[in-house]
């Protein structure tokens, strides 16, 4: 995954594995967190100590959600993602400092 710059668009996609639950199909939040961590470290460099995504995000095309990215020293950033299709392909389109 390549970053277009701090807070810029990402040029590639993340394929998030889905989990089937009682309420339908949801993104696998652990897999999504692992992929964001790898993408941020490779794309911008620097260590990521943790990524926290919401659990139970239904695979619904167009859904936008955010994950918290924590760097060493406790600095946090927000990763914004959009579910692209019913196959759980996700666009990782923004990484910005948390407010």
C-alpha positions as CSV (number, residue, x, y, z in Angstrom):
1,X,0.0,0.0,0.0
2,X,1.4,3.4,-0.9
3,X,0.4,6.7,0.8
4,X,0.0,9.8,-1.4
5,X,1.2,11.8,1.6
6,X,0.3,12.5,5.1
7,X,-3.5,12.4,5.2
8,X,-3.6,11.6,1.5
9,X,-5.2,8.8,-0.4
10,X,-4.0,5.3,-0.4
11,X,-3.3,3.8,-3.8
12,X,-4.2,0.2,-3.0
13,X,-6.9,-1.8,-1.4
14,X,-7.1,-3.9,1.8
15,X,-9.0,-7.2,1.5
16,X,-10.5,-7.7,4.9
17,X,-11.7,-11.3,5.7
18,X,-15.3,-11.5,6.8
19,X,-16.7,-13.2,9.8
20,X,-20.2,-14.7,9.7
21,X,-22.2,-13.9,12.8
22,X,-25.8,-14.1,13.9
23,X,-26.6,-10.7,12.4
24,X,-25.0,-11.4,9.0
25,X,-21.6,-10.8,7.6
26,X,-19.2,-8.5,9.3
27,X,-15.6,-7.4,8.7
28,X,-13.0,-9.3,10.6
29,X,-11.7,-6.4,12.8
30,X,-8.6,-8.2,13.9
31,X,-7.5,-8.9,10.3
32,X,-8.4,-5.3,9.3
33,X,-6.3,-4.0,12.2
34,X,-3.3,-6.2,11.2
35,X,-3.5,-5.0,7.6
36,X,-3.7,-1.3,8.6
37,X,-0.7,-1.8,10.9
38,X,1.4,-3.3,8.1
39,X,0.2,-0.8,5.5
40,X,1.0,2.3,7.7
41,X,4.4,0.9,8.7
42,X,5.4,0.1,5.1
43,X,3.7,3.2,3.5
44,X,4.9,5.9,5.9
45,X,7.5,4.1,7.8
46,X,7.7,4.2,11.6
47,X,6.4,1.9,14.2
48,X,2.7,1.4,15.0
49,X,2.1,0.0,18.5
50,X,-1.6,-0.7,18.1
51,X,-4.6,-0.4,15.8
52,X,-8.1,-0.4,17.2
53,X,-11.1,-0.9,14.8
54,X,-14.7,-1.3,15.8
55,X,-16.0,-4.8,15.8
56,X,-19.2,-5.8,14.1
57,X,-18.9,-3.5,11.1
58,X,-21.4,-5.0,8.6
59,X,-20.2,-5.6,5.0
60,X,-22.3,-2.9,3.4
61,X,-20.8,-1.2,0.3
62,X,-20.3,2.5,1.0
63,X,-20.0,2.2,4.7
64,X,-17.3,4.5,6.1
65,X,-15.6,3.7,9.5
66,X,-12.6,4.8,11.4
67,X,-9.8,3.0,13.3
68,X,-7.4,4.4,15.9
69,X,-3.7,4.0,15.0
70,X,-1.3,4.4,18.0
71,X,2.3,5.3,17.5
72,X,5.2,5.0,20.1
73,X,4.8,7.6,22.9
74,X,1.0,7.4,22.7
75,X,0.5,9.6,19.6
76,X,-2.7,8.6,17.9
77,X,-3.9,9.0,14.3
78,X,-7.3,8.1,12.7
79,X,-7.5,5.8,9.7
80,X,-10.6,6.2,7.6
81,X,-11.8,3.3,5.5
82,X,-14.7,2.7,3.2
83,X,-16.2,-0.7,2.3
84,X,-16.0,-1.0,-1.4
85,X,-18.1,-4.0,-2.2
86,X,-19.9,-7.1,-0.9
87,X,-16.7,-9.1,-1.0
88,X,-15.3,-6.9,1.9
89,X,-12.8,-5.1,-0.2
90,X,-11.9,-1.9,1.7
91,X,-10.5,1.4,0.5
92,X,-8.1,2.9,3.1
93,X,-8.3,6.5,2.1
94,X,-7.1,8.7,4.9
95,X,-4.7,8.8,7.8
96,X,-4.8,12.0,9.9
97,X,-3.8,13.1,13.4
98,X,-6.5,12.4,16.0
99,X,-8.1,15.4,17.6
